[in-house]
């Protein structure tokens, strides 16, 4: 999609309006359906009552980490063990007590071993300590809800272990069993991270990439042969000592494995590991608070997965400290490296020597940031989550390079997200579905910090074209009233667009001049204009078709 005015090269409508406005599901499909209903764009933190409970800060911390790629009776995964190893390193850097016997990978991760490790962790902990449990693997739904009948759809959600067999009713743990364990451990603070999903999924992209690995094994008619030996509860929402972090916020979203530094991971696990390294600690007080975790995980997982995943943290984010961080905290380099883009081409031999720059070629079995699928005279490009980005001429290597440069720019802009400032809030009123040609879209943009009101907006089209949006002509540099409302009309080129908002204390004049020149996507030049500025950067991906 393009937004356009007289400065742009194609005759596409461009309009700006400045107005003031008053355990989860997934599926293996990659198809995004058109948006059907507009949604209310209201900032969650403006409508949510924040309660600050008088809970002491964490003392000693203990962890149990589970990562399962290999399953005996359902499809294998590729990135869950990577998650577990990454989280193990991050937890140990954070001085969390995590012995080898509480790291359960693949064949080690059975129900019996999990329960043994859980009770071992309880034995080692003292009342008031923090217990951190992470699970990366498959989730399922159990078609017959067993007592207590607490699910609206009469389907229990469950996490499954290596030996899972629904016919023998072994190798899984239901959500009410897990919460029964948590209820019995009320003397401790519990953080439970679930990088898996359970039920029906979102439909989005205009095509499908079979390589995507989804953390949902299916729905099974499990009939237990014996009653559960574990305590159970249906009071999941009434356990204030439990902080639950799930990979998706709604049953309409799914959990795919995605590329990070050339390896497959769950996005939630990756950014939780970054949070443990201190990147989410905005107030630099060496404690992760619920609202810090919520803001950091939502912003980064949403951005990295192009709105496919938005994690959920319960209870609703407040100022309670849930994880203690070591001192000193990890520091972020002010001059981040811009890595090469991992690219898969289904006819690599033809194109590997054609002069593409800043790329690293990978095989179909490896994690890729972009996948170029050549189909005779045209080539379809897909991103790391399987969304169709654009269609290009198979012989137009300059267009290919522009798409690669766009990906590099988005990656480097992500490094400019600063937790010392609150995230920029961006909402698309028409929702995150597939938007048809001619549809008018309405974005609401608002800073997290009131002193960041110098606005710069630009769009990166699916084919990599950079379109400078704001300020234009006589627009004020300093926006006086938020939310800012931006109207666009869907037009070619179709695919994946990224709206980028930069909000600063002072106008970013040099950046605006660079963008207004319609400079090709040069990450180094754009990054240079953001260094040493008091700014926050936000991104929002949206998708279109004819």
MARTI-944949 format. One record per residue (C-alpha): chain; x, y, z; residue in three letters. Coordinates in Angstrom, 3 decimals, padded with zeros to 6 digits, always signed. Example, Ala and Ser with C-alpha at 12.3 -4.5 7.8 and 13.67 -1.06 7.14 Angstrom:
2
PT cadena        X        Y        Z residuo
PT      A +012.300 -004.500 +007.800     ALA
PT      A +013.670 -001.060 +007.140     SER
This chain:
546
PT cadena        X        Y        Z residuo
PT      A +000.000 +000.000 +000.000     UNK
PT      A +001.025 +003.572 -000.724     UNK
PT      A -000.016 +006.796 +000.835     UNK
PT      A +000.393 +009.634 -001.589     UNK
PT      A +000.473 +013.352 -002.191     UNK
PT      A +002.033 +015.501 -004.909     UNK
PT      A +005.521 +014.490 -003.867     UNK
PT      A +004.999 +010.811 -004.649     UNK
PT      A +005.509 +009.150 -007.997     UNK
PT      A +002.284 +007.124 -008.271     UNK
PT      A -001.294 +008.478 -008.352     UNK
PT      A -002.505 +007.088 -005.065     UNK
PT      A -004.749 +008.904 -002.603     UNK
PT      A -003.082 +010.345 +000.484     UNK
PT      A -005.015 +011.965 +003.315     UNK
PT      A -004.091 +013.102 +006.828     UNK
PT      A -006.651 +014.028 +009.452     UNK
PT      A -005.730 +015.612 +012.760     UNK
PT      A -008.486 +014.821 +015.239     UNK
PT      A -008.863 +014.204 +018.957     UNK
PT      A -010.516 +010.953 +020.076     UNK
PT      A -012.118 +010.850 +023.189     UNK
PT      A -003.898 -019.895 +028.160     UNK
PT      A -004.422 -019.081 +024.580     UNK
PT      A -005.520 -020.209 +021.158     UNK
PT      A -003.829 -021.036 +017.872     UNK
PT      A -004.037 -022.851 +014.588     UNK
PT      A -001.605 -023.863 +011.862     UNK
PT      A -003.305 -021.876 +009.103     UNK
PT      A -001.503 -018.855 +007.656     UNK
PT      A -004.444 -017.238 +005.845     UNK
PT      A -005.610 -013.820 +007.037     UNK
PT      A -009.266 -013.015 +006.443     UNK
PT      A -010.595 -009.525 +005.739     UNK
PT      A -011.379 -007.418 +008.775     UNK
PT      A -015.112 -007.489 +009.445     UNK
PT      A -015.772 -005.080 +012.304     UNK
PT      A -014.152 -001.824 +013.343     UNK
PT      A -012.761 -001.751 +016.844     UNK
PT      A -012.592 +000.827 +019.577     UNK
PT      A -009.136 +002.354 +019.848     UNK
PT      A -008.721 +002.977 +023.557     UNK
PT      A -005.416 +002.720 +025.367     UNK
PT      A -005.596 -000.155 +027.886     UNK
PT      A -003.751 +001.785 +030.581     UNK
PT      A -006.285 +004.618 +030.331     UNK
PT      A -009.252 +002.336 +031.004     UNK
PT      A -007.691 -000.099 +033.484     UNK
PT      A -007.754 +000.347 +037.225     UNK
PT      A -004.255 -000.290 +038.539     UNK
PT      A -004.040 -001.808 +042.001     UNK
PT      A -000.688 -001.819 +043.787     UNK
PT      A -000.712 -004.690 +046.286     UNK
PT      A +001.526 -004.503 +049.356     UNK
PT      A +003.680 -007.459 +048.312     UNK
PT      A +007.364 -007.523 +049.325     UNK
PT      A +009.966 -007.565 +046.591     UNK
PT      A +011.360 -010.942 +045.527     UNK
PT      A +014.090 -012.488 +047.673     UNK
PT      A +015.644 -015.754 +046.470     UNK
PT      A +014.591 -016.950 +043.031     UNK
PT      A +014.327 -020.478 +041.628     UNK
PT      A +013.458 -021.718 +038.143     UNK
PT      A +012.213 -024.757 +036.242     UNK
PT      A +012.672 -024.668 +032.444     UNK
PT      A +010.926 -026.978 +029.951     UNK
PT      A +011.614 -027.083 +026.196     UNK
PT      A +010.290 -029.843 +023.926     UNK
PT      A +010.971 -030.239 +020.208     UNK
PT      A +010.670 -034.023 +020.045     UNK
PT      A +007.289 -035.669 +020.610     UNK
PT      A +006.469 -039.344 +020.330     UNK
PT      A +003.006 -039.018 +018.810     UNK
PT      A +002.504 -035.473 +017.486     UNK
PT      A +004.437 -033.203 +015.154     UNK
PT      A +007.862 -032.055 +016.279     UNK
PT      A +008.881 -028.442 +016.805     UNK
PT      A +012.143 -026.723 +015.874     UNK
PT      A +012.649 -023.855 +018.305     UNK
PT      A +011.398 -024.926 +021.745     UNK
PT      A +014.746 -026.329 +022.871     UNK
PT      A +016.419 -023.157 +021.607     UNK
PT      A +014.024 -021.248 +023.880     UNK
PT      A +014.902 -023.379 +026.878     UNK
PT      A +018.650 -022.981 +026.349     UNK
PT      A +018.299 -019.228 +025.841     UNK
PT      A +016.180 -018.840 +028.978     UNK
PT      A +018.553 -021.018 +030.982     UNK
PT      A +021.432 -018.683 +030.157     UNK
PT      A +019.383 -015.564 +030.898     UNK
PT      A +018.048 -016.908 +034.202     UNK
PT      A +021.516 -017.874 +035.350     UNK
PT      A +022.877 -014.452 +034.386     UNK
PT      A +020.085 -013.043 +036.553     UNK
PT      A +021.393 -015.158 +039.474     UNK
PT      A +018.286 -017.365 +039.534     UNK
PT      A +018.900 -020.787 +041.082     UNK
PT      A +018.569 -023.253 +038.202     UNK
PT      A +020.406 -026.573 +038.586     UNK
PT      A +020.753 -028.900 +035.610     UNK
PT      A +018.134 -031.312 +036.955     UNK
PT      A +015.490 -028.601 +036.594     UNK
PT      A +016.204 -028.097 +032.866     UNK
PT      A +013.988 -030.580 +031.009     UNK
PT      A +014.652 -030.947 +027.275     UNK
PT      A +012.971 -033.306 +024.789     UNK
PT      A +012.996 -036.881 +026.127     UNK
PT      A +013.765 -035.627 +029.646     UNK
PT      A +010.541 -033.625 +029.671     UNK
PT      A +007.967 -036.160 +030.830     UNK
PT      A +005.045 -035.500 +033.148     UNK
PT      A +006.726 -037.490 +035.899     UNK
PT      A +010.016 -035.599 +035.510     UNK
PT      A +008.175 -032.272 +035.487     UNK
PT      A +006.353 -033.011 +038.732     UNK
PT      A +009.567 -034.271 +040.346     UNK
PT      A +011.378 -031.072 +039.345     UNK
PT      A +008.475 -028.912 +040.566     UNK
PT      A +008.435 -030.510 +044.005     UNK
PT      A +012.243 -030.326 +044.144     UNK
PT      A +012.007 -026.586 +043.519     UNK
PT      A +009.458 -026.237 +046.328     UNK
PT      A +011.758 -028.155 +048.684     UNK
PT      A +014.674 -025.822 +047.930     UNK
PT      A +012.652 -022.604 +048.252     UNK
PT      A +011.605 -020.699 +051.360     UNK
PT      A +008.283 -018.917 +051.878     UNK
PT      A +008.430 -015.553 +050.124     UNK
PT      A +010.810 -016.793 +047.416     UNK
PT      A +009.989 -016.520 +043.715     UNK
PT      A +009.420 -019.589 +041.523     UNK
PT      A +009.849 -019.073 +037.764     UNK
PT      A +008.369 -021.752 +035.489     UNK
PT      A +008.817 -021.559 +031.710     UNK
PT      A +007.296 -023.917 +029.150     UNK
PT      A +008.100 -023.978 +025.421     UNK
PT      A +006.332 -026.677 +023.461     UNK
PT      A +002.927 -027.839 +022.264     UNK
PT      A -000.420 -027.036 +023.780     UNK
PT      A -003.646 -028.950 +023.115     UNK
PT      A -007.334 -028.875 +023.869     UNK
PT      A -009.013 -031.785 +025.603     UNK
PT      A -012.415 -032.178 +023.959     UNK
PT      A -014.228 -033.471 +027.048     UNK
PT      A -013.898 -030.992 +029.886     UNK
PT      A -013.241 -032.956 +033.073     UNK
PT      A -014.416 -031.789 +036.501     UNK
PT      A -014.346 -029.017 +037.540     UNK
PT      A -016.337 -027.929 +034.458     UNK
PT      A -014.798 -024.464 +034.273     UNK
PT      A -014.302 -023.937 +030.524     UNK
PT      A -016.976 -022.088 +028.526     UNK
PT      A -016.422 -024.354 +025.514     UNK
PT      A -016.204 -027.480 +027.707     UNK
PT      A -012.654 -028.059 +026.509     UNK
PT      A -009.741 -028.190 +028.926     UNK
PT      A -006.486 -026.603 +027.829     UNK
PT      A -003.358 -028.622 +028.488     UNK
PT      A +000.389 -028.621 +027.963     UNK
PT      A +001.834 -031.844 +026.616     UNK
PT      A +005.104 -033.593 +027.359     UNK
PT      A +007.391 -035.762 +025.249     UNK
PT      A +005.460 -039.012 +025.848     UNK
PT      A +001.995 -037.584 +025.159     UNK
PT      A -000.484 -040.216 +023.906     UNK
PT      A -004.149 -039.238 +023.884     UNK
PT      A -005.338 -042.850 +023.429     UNK
PT      A -003.583 -043.878 +026.638     UNK
PT      A -004.348 -040.516 +028.299     UNK
PT      A -000.739 -039.945 +029.347     UNK
PT      A +001.890 -037.237 +029.054     UNK
PT      A -000.090 -034.045 +029.592     UNK
PT      A -001.064 -031.654 +032.370     UNK
PT      A -004.336 -029.727 +032.346     UNK
PT      A -004.591 -026.061 +033.232     UNK
PT      A -006.699 -026.803 +036.316     UNK
PT      A -004.022 -029.230 +037.518     UNK
PT      A -001.309 -026.607 +037.063     UNK
PT      A -003.323 -024.044 +038.952     UNK
PT      A -003.998 -026.618 +041.639     UNK
PT      A -000.223 -026.893 +042.092     UNK
PT      A +000.055 -023.104 +042.160     UNK
PT      A -002.773 -022.776 +044.705     UNK
PT      A -000.958 -025.173 +047.034     UNK
PT      A +002.203 -023.035 +046.641     UNK
PT      A +000.589 -019.815 +047.876     UNK
PT      A +003.546 -019.087 +050.199     UNK
PT      A +005.634 -018.269 +047.111     UNK
PT      A +005.494 -015.743 +044.295     UNK
PT      A +005.129 -017.595 +040.970     UNK
PT      A +005.965 -016.380 +037.451     UNK
PT      A +004.615 -018.756 +034.778     UNK
PT      A +005.672 -018.182 +031.151     UNK
PT      A +003.809 -020.246 +028.523     UNK
PT      A +005.193 -020.115 +024.967     UNK
PT      A +002.533 -022.435 +023.540     UNK
PT      A -001.122 -022.270 +022.538     UNK
PT      A -004.302 -024.278 +022.557     UNK
PT      A -007.124 -023.574 +020.127     UNK
PT      A -008.403 -021.933 +016.944     UNK
PT      A -006.260 -019.448 +015.087     UNK
PT      A -006.127 -016.196 +013.201     UNK
PT      A -006.375 -016.021 +009.399     UNK
PT      A -004.345 -013.351 +007.716     UNK
PT      A -001.858 -013.593 +004.911     UNK
PT      A -002.599 -013.821 +001.216     UNK
PT      A -000.592 -017.017 +000.857     UNK
PT      A +000.946 -019.756 +002.925     UNK
PT      A +004.436 -020.924 +003.796     UNK
PT      A +004.563 -024.570 +004.845     UNK
PT      A +007.805 -024.198 +006.787     UNK
PT      A +006.075 -022.327 +009.622     UNK
PT      A +006.114 -024.344 +012.827     UNK
PT      A +003.093 -023.785 +015.067     UNK
PT      A +002.966 -024.694 +018.760     UNK
PT      A -000.428 -026.361 +018.717     UNK
PT      A -000.764 -030.125 +018.462     UNK
PT      A -004.543 -030.296 +018.048     UNK
PT      A -007.719 -031.110 +019.922     UNK
PT      A -008.034 -034.619 +021.349     UNK
PT      A -010.888 -036.687 +022.862     UNK
PT      A -008.902 -037.681 +025.945     UNK
PT      A -010.741 -039.897 +028.414     UNK
PT      A -008.667 -040.283 +031.624     UNK
PT      A -008.588 -043.838 +032.935     UNK
PT      A -008.018 -042.643 +036.520     UNK
PT      A -008.835 -039.448 +038.407     UNK
PT      A -005.999 -036.937 +038.601     UNK
PT      A -003.615 -037.458 +041.498     UNK
PT      A -002.902 -033.717 +041.546     UNK
PT      A -004.870 -030.976 +043.253     UNK
PT      A -007.129 -029.078 +040.867     UNK
PT      A -008.798 -025.692 +040.929     UNK
PT      A -010.954 -023.532 +038.694     UNK
PT      A -009.830 -020.365 +040.527     UNK
PT      A -007.219 -019.410 +037.922     UNK
PT      A -008.105 -015.720 +038.114     UNK
PT      A -008.073 -015.611 +041.920     UNK
PT      A -004.436 -016.465 +042.608     UNK
PT      A -002.772 -013.074 +043.176     UNK
PT      A +000.609 -014.681 +043.890     UNK
PT      A +000.759 -016.005 +040.288     UNK
PT      A +001.949 -013.859 +037.374     UNK
PT      A +000.850 -015.583 +034.164     UNK
PT      A +002.484 -014.601 +030.855     UNK
PT      A +001.045 -016.198 +027.719     UNK
PT      A +002.185 -015.894 +024.122     UNK
PT      A -001.149 -014.601 +022.773     UNK
PT      A -003.922 -012.515 +024.296     UNK
PT      A -006.907 -013.910 +022.376     UNK
PT      A -008.151 -017.232 +021.032     UNK
PT      A -007.960 -015.660 +017.561     UNK
PT      A -004.165 -015.619 +017.557     UNK
PT      A -001.587 -018.351 +017.230     UNK
PT      A +002.002 -019.042 +018.211     UNK
PT      A +004.456 -019.592 +015.377     UNK
PT      A +008.174 -020.144 +015.695     UNK
PT      A +010.125 -017.288 +014.187     UNK
PT      A +013.675 -016.304 +013.267     UNK
PT      A +016.125 -014.648 +015.662     UNK
PT      A +019.810 -014.428 +014.779     UNK
PT      A +019.552 -017.386 +012.429     UNK
PT      A +017.693 -019.700 +014.849     UNK
PT      A +014.036 -020.497 +015.437     UNK
PT      A +012.501 -019.379 +018.727     UNK
PT      A +009.215 -018.420 +020.251     UNK
PT      A +009.028 -014.624 +020.243     UNK
PT      A +007.753 -014.526 +023.830     UNK
PT      A +010.716 -016.548 +025.107     UNK
PT      A +013.210 -014.402 +023.200     UNK
PT      A +011.971 -011.130 +024.627     UNK
PT      A +011.481 -012.554 +028.119     UNK
PT      A +015.179 -013.479 +028.016     UNK
PT      A +015.956 -009.889 +027.008     UNK
PT      A +013.821 -008.673 +029.909     UNK
PT      A +015.857 -010.835 +032.291     UNK
PT      A +018.980 -009.121 +030.948     UNK
PT      A +017.553 -005.798 +032.123     UNK
PT      A +016.204 -004.403 +028.861     UNK
PT      A +012.670 -004.153 +030.275     UNK
PT      A +013.755 -002.399 +033.474     UNK
PT      A +012.740 +001.085 +032.440     UNK
PT      A +013.155 +002.713 +035.865     UNK
PT      A +016.545 +001.007 +036.348     UNK
PT      A +015.691 -000.099 +039.904     UNK
PT      A +016.926 -003.705 +039.411     UNK
PT      A +013.411 -005.164 +039.703     UNK
PT      A +011.062 -006.188 +036.901     UNK
PT      A +007.578 -004.934 +037.630     UNK
PT      A +004.466 -006.369 +036.030     UNK
PT      A +003.768 -003.208 +034.061     UNK
PT      A +007.366 -003.123 +032.764     UNK
PT      A +007.155 -006.739 +031.616     UNK
PT      A +003.751 -006.138 +030.065     UNK
PT      A +004.910 -003.069 +028.123     UNK
PT      A +008.195 -004.598 +026.948     UNK
PT      A +006.775 -007.963 +025.899     UNK
PT      A +003.669 -006.558 +024.195     UNK
PT      A +005.602 -003.966 +022.202     UNK
PT      A +008.391 -006.252 +021.014     UNK
PT      A +006.454 -009.484 +020.409     UNK
PT      A +003.734 -007.558 +018.554     UNK
PT      A +006.292 -005.765 +016.393     UNK
PT      A +008.418 -008.835 +015.637     UNK
PT      A +005.420 -010.974 +014.637     UNK
PT      A +003.637 -008.195 +012.698     UNK
PT      A +000.595 -008.275 +015.021     UNK
PT      A +000.235 -012.073 +014.801     UNK
PT      A +001.000 -012.366 +018.503     UNK
PT      A +000.234 -009.984 +021.337     UNK
PT      A +001.183 -011.532 +024.677     UNK
PT      A -000.978 -011.293 +027.769     UNK
PT      A +000.122 -010.767 +031.362     UNK
PT      A -002.199 -011.465 +034.300     UNK
PT      A -003.057 -010.034 +036.763     UNK
PT      A -003.402 -006.827 +034.755     UNK
PT      A -000.083 -005.030 +034.786     UNK
PT      A +000.643 -003.118 +037.999     UNK
PT      A +003.725 -001.911 +039.825     UNK
PT      A +004.317 -005.147 +041.734     UNK
PT      A +007.926 -006.337 +041.492     UNK
PT      A +008.016 -009.966 +040.369     UNK
PT      A +011.667 -010.623 +039.397     UNK
PT      A +014.861 -009.314 +040.953     UNK
PT      A +017.677 -008.407 +038.556     UNK
PT      A +021.419 -008.436 +039.220     UNK
PT      A +023.590 -005.353 +039.344     UNK
PT      A +024.963 -004.002 +037.060     UNK
PT      A +022.286 -004.388 +034.419     UNK
PT      A +023.017 -005.254 +030.804     UNK
PT      A +023.607 -002.138 +028.742     UNK
PT      A +022.395 -001.508 +025.203     UNK
PT      A +024.995 -000.369 +022.704     UNK
PT      A +024.301 +003.169 +021.447     UNK
PT      A +025.641 +002.071 +018.058     UNK
PT      A +023.963 -001.279 +017.356     UNK
PT      A +025.308 -003.507 +014.633     UNK
PT      A +022.989 -003.948 +011.666     UNK
PT      A +023.123 -007.679 +010.946     UNK
PT      A +022.806 -009.315 +007.572     UNK
PT      A +019.344 -010.508 +006.599     UNK
PT      A +018.857 -014.284 +006.464     UNK
PT      A +017.371 -014.973 +003.026     UNK
PT      A +016.033 -018.189 +001.496     UNK
PT      A +015.593 -018.347 -002.297     UNK
PT      A +014.037 -021.450 -003.819     UNK
PT      A +016.354 -021.070 -006.834     UNK
PT      A +019.417 -019.851 -004.952     UNK
PT      A +022.019 -020.888 -007.528     UNK
PT      A +020.524 -018.502 -010.068     UNK
PT      A +020.544 -015.505 -007.759     UNK
PT      A +023.333 -015.931 -005.242     UNK
PT      A +025.854 -014.150 -007.470     UNK
PT      A +023.547 -011.373 -008.689     UNK
PT      A +024.835 -008.750 -006.299     UNK
PT      A +022.347 -008.792 -003.423     UNK
PT      A +023.965 -006.999 -000.475     UNK
PT      A +023.787 -007.417 +003.291     UNK
PT      A +022.300 -010.912 +003.023     UNK
PT      A +023.151 -014.355 +004.316     UNK
PT      A +021.700 -017.215 +002.271     UNK
PT      A +020.078 -020.084 +004.184     UNK
PT      A +018.458 -023.381 +003.234     UNK
PT      A +014.744 -024.146 +003.367     UNK
PT      A +015.235 -025.941 +006.695     UNK
PT      A +016.875 -022.938 +008.353     UNK
PT      A +015.365 -019.861 +009.946     UNK
PT      A +014.953 -017.010 +007.466     UNK
PT      A +013.980 -013.365 +007.793     UNK
PT      A +012.734 -013.291 +004.187     UNK
PT      A +011.781 -016.075 +001.779     UNK
PT      A +011.824 -015.391 -001.967     UNK
PT      A +009.675 -017.952 -003.818     UNK
PT      A +010.308 -017.695 -007.565     UNK
PT      A +007.332 -018.548 -009.788     UNK
PT      A +008.496 -018.035 -013.388     UNK
PT      A +008.335 -014.306 -014.149     UNK
PT      A +007.280 -013.151 -010.693     UNK
PT      A +008.545 -013.798 -007.183     UNK
PT      A +006.536 -013.817 -003.959     UNK
PT      A +008.253 -012.672 -000.769     UNK
PT      A +007.293 -013.884 +002.719     UNK
PT      A +008.420 -012.679 +006.128     UNK
PT      A +009.555 -014.644 +009.170     UNK
PT      A +005.995 -015.436 +010.277     UNK
PT      A +004.789 -016.594 +006.853     UNK
PT      A +002.970 -013.421 +005.815     UNK
PT      A +003.185 -012.417 +002.176     UNK
PT      A +005.217 -009.202 +002.016     UNK
PT      A +005.023 -008.374 -001.702     UNK
PT      A +005.229 -009.704 -005.264     UNK
PT      A +008.161 -008.674 -007.460     UNK
PT      A +009.476 -009.276 -010.931     UNK
PT      A +011.855 -012.231 -010.805     UNK
PT      A +014.449 -010.296 -012.789     UNK
PT      A +014.235 -006.969 -010.901     UNK
PT      A +017.116 -007.370 -008.463     UNK
PT      A +016.970 -003.688 -007.484     UNK
PT      A +013.457 -004.302 -006.166     UNK
PT      A +014.698 -007.354 -004.279     UNK
PT      A +017.424 -005.261 -002.680     UNK
PT      A +014.922 -002.612 -001.645     UNK
PT      A +012.844 -005.216 +000.216     UNK
PT      A +016.005 -006.473 +001.941     UNK
PT      A +016.955 -002.923 +002.911     UNK
PT      A +013.469 -002.405 +004.351     UNK
PT      A +013.925 -005.449 +006.592     UNK
PT      A +017.292 -004.149 +007.763     UNK
PT      A +015.788 -000.751 +008.530     UNK
PT      A +012.923 -002.268 +010.538     UNK
PT      A +015.423 -004.318 +012.529     UNK
PT      A +017.557 -001.307 +013.380     UNK
PT      A +014.528 +000.836 +014.242     UNK
PT      A +013.543 -001.849 +016.740     UNK
PT      A +016.802 -001.201 +018.609     UNK
PT      A +015.680 +002.401 +019.178     UNK
PT      A +012.729 +001.338 +021.349     UNK
PT      A +013.705 +002.699 +024.777     UNK
PT      A +012.086 +001.309 +027.958     UNK
PT      A +013.117 +004.448 +029.845     UNK
PT      A +010.188 +005.956 +027.969     UNK
PT      A +006.730 +004.469 +027.631     UNK
PT      A +005.810 +002.804 +024.314     UNK
PT      A +004.084 +004.731 +021.556     UNK
PT      A +000.473 +003.598 +021.290     UNK
PT      A -000.657 +002.853 +017.722     UNK
PT      A -004.088 +001.419 +016.951     UNK
PT      A -005.694 +000.609 +013.600     UNK
PT      A -009.459 +001.087 +013.899     UNK
PT      A -010.199 -001.388 +011.094     UNK
PT      A -008.300 -004.194 +012.868     UNK
PT      A -005.398 -006.441 +011.908     UNK
PT      A -007.021 -008.454 +009.135     UNK
PT      A -006.402 -008.286 +005.398     UNK
PT      A -007.529 -004.922 +003.997     UNK
PT      A -008.926 -004.742 +000.467     UNK
PT      A -008.106 -002.154 -002.207     UNK
PT      A -010.011 +001.089 -001.743     UNK
PT      A -010.558 +000.595 +001.991     UNK
PT      A -009.898 +003.637 +004.132     UNK
PT      A -007.790 +002.912 +007.194     UNK
PT      A -007.617 +005.041 +010.323     UNK
PT      A -004.630 +004.956 +012.679     UNK
PT      A -004.581 +006.496 +016.142     UNK
PT      A -001.126 +007.488 +017.426     UNK
PT      A -000.287 +008.706 +020.913     UNK
PT      A +002.955 +009.045 +022.909     UNK
PT      A +003.450 +007.222 +026.179     UNK
PT      A +005.185 +010.311 +027.589     UNK
PT      A +003.460 +013.682 +027.336     UNK
PT      A +006.727 +015.532 +026.626     UNK
PT      A +007.287 +013.553 +023.404     UNK
PT      A +005.024 +015.494 +021.055     UNK
PT      A +007.305 +016.308 +018.092     UNK
PT      A +005.921 +013.841 +015.543     UNK
PT      A +007.563 +012.285 +012.482     UNK
PT      A +005.682 +009.660 +010.449     UNK
PT      A +006.734 +007.569 +007.471     UNK
PT      A +005.549 +004.402 +005.795     UNK
PT      A +007.567 +001.504 +004.391     UNK
PT      A +005.568 -000.172 +001.629     UNK
PT      A +005.692 -003.898 +000.959     UNK
PT      A +008.089 -003.387 -001.955     UNK
PT      A +010.400 -001.297 +000.244     UNK
PT      A +009.454 +002.193 -000.931     UNK
PT      A +009.805 +004.824 +001.776     UNK
PT      A +006.993 +007.383 +001.948     UNK
PT      A +007.360 +010.451 +004.165     UNK
PT      A +004.006 +011.307 +005.759     UNK
PT      A +004.363 +013.900 +008.524     UNK
PT      A +005.021 +016.770 +008.846     UNK
PT      A +004.118 +017.954 +005.352     UNK
PT      A +003.629 +021.515 +004.101     UNK
PT      A +002.160 +023.585 +006.941     UNK
PT      A +001.723 +020.807 +009.502     UNK
PT      A +002.903 +021.834 +012.983     UNK
PT      A +006.116 +020.196 +014.199     UNK
PT      A +004.699 +019.883 +017.723     UNK
PT      A +001.350 +018.088 +017.954     UNK
PT      A -000.813 +019.864 +020.507     UNK
PT      A -003.506 +017.247 +021.029     UNK
PT      A -003.382 +013.454 +020.913     UNK
PT      A -004.338 +010.936 +019.683     UNK
PT      A -003.223 +011.947 +016.218     UNK
PT      A -005.535 +010.378 +013.622     UNK
PT      A -004.074 +009.335 +010.278     UNK
PT      A -006.284 +008.294 +007.350     UNK
PT      A -004.970 +006.181 +004.455     UNK
PT      A -006.595 +004.489 +001.480     UNK
PT      A -005.457 +001.011 +000.462     UNK
PT      A -003.813 +001.009 -002.971     UNK
PT      A -001.025 -000.801 -004.822     UNK
PT      A +001.532 -002.138 -004.164     UNK
PT      A -000.248 -004.661 -001.935     UNK
PT      A +001.248 -006.812 +000.783     UNK
PT      A +002.893 -005.762 +004.029     UNK
PT      A +003.278 -002.099 +004.995     UNK
PT      A +004.921 -000.738 +008.132     UNK
PT      A +003.879 +002.580 +009.618     UNK
PT      A +006.760 +004.066 +011.638     UNK
PT      A +006.147 +006.768 +014.250     UNK
PT      A +008.969 +008.770 +015.836     UNK
PT      A +008.035 +011.018 +018.771     UNK
PT      A +010.702 +013.308 +020.218     UNK
PT      A +011.078 +016.139 +022.700     UNK
PT      A +012.309 +018.406 +019.887     UNK
PT      A +011.563 +018.298 +016.145     UNK
PT      A +013.773 +015.817 +014.256     UNK
PT      A +014.453 +018.260 +011.412     UNK
PT      A +017.443 +016.442 +009.912     UNK
PT      A +015.585 +013.120 +009.920     UNK
PT      A +012.581 +014.737 +008.248     UNK
PT      A +014.742 +016.241 +005.509     UNK
PT      A +016.278 +012.853 +004.842     UNK
PT      A +012.865 +011.199 +004.632     UNK
PT      A +011.396 +013.988 +002.501     UNK
PT      A +014.126 +013.378 -000.082     UNK
PT      A +012.564 +009.914 -000.439     UNK
PT      A +015.958 +008.407 +000.305     UNK
PT      A +016.223 +004.666 -000.323     UNK
PT      A +015.990 +002.617 +002.843     UNK
PT      A +019.459 +003.323 +004.205     UNK
PT      A +019.449 +002.120 +007.838     UNK
PT      A +022.797 +003.704 +008.666     UNK
PT      A +021.735 +007.181 +007.520     UNK
PT      A +018.386 +007.050 +009.313     UNK
PT      A +019.902 +005.629 +012.495     UNK
PT      A +022.482 +008.414 +012.532     UNK
PT      A +019.653 +010.965 +012.751     UNK
PT      A +018.150 +009.241 +015.818     UNK
PT      A +021.310 +008.892 +017.891     UNK
PT      A +021.580 +011.021 +021.010     UNK
PT      A +017.999 +012.259 +020.590     UNK
PT      A +015.263 +012.103 +023.232     UNK
PT      A +012.888 +010.050 +021.092     UNK
PT      A +010.741 +006.946 +021.135     UNK
PT      A +010.116 +004.797 +018.042     UNK
PT      A +007.052 +002.676 +017.280     UNK
PT      A +006.132 +000.375 +014.377     UNK
PT      A +002.822 -001.023 +013.155     UNK
PT      A +002.514 -003.655 +010.403     UNK
PT      A -000.652 -003.906 +008.314     UNK
PT      A -001.605 -006.002 +005.293     UNK
PT      A -003.501 -005.414 +002.059     UNK
PT      A -004.602 -007.119 -001.161     UNK
PT      A -006.516 -006.316 -004.366     UNK
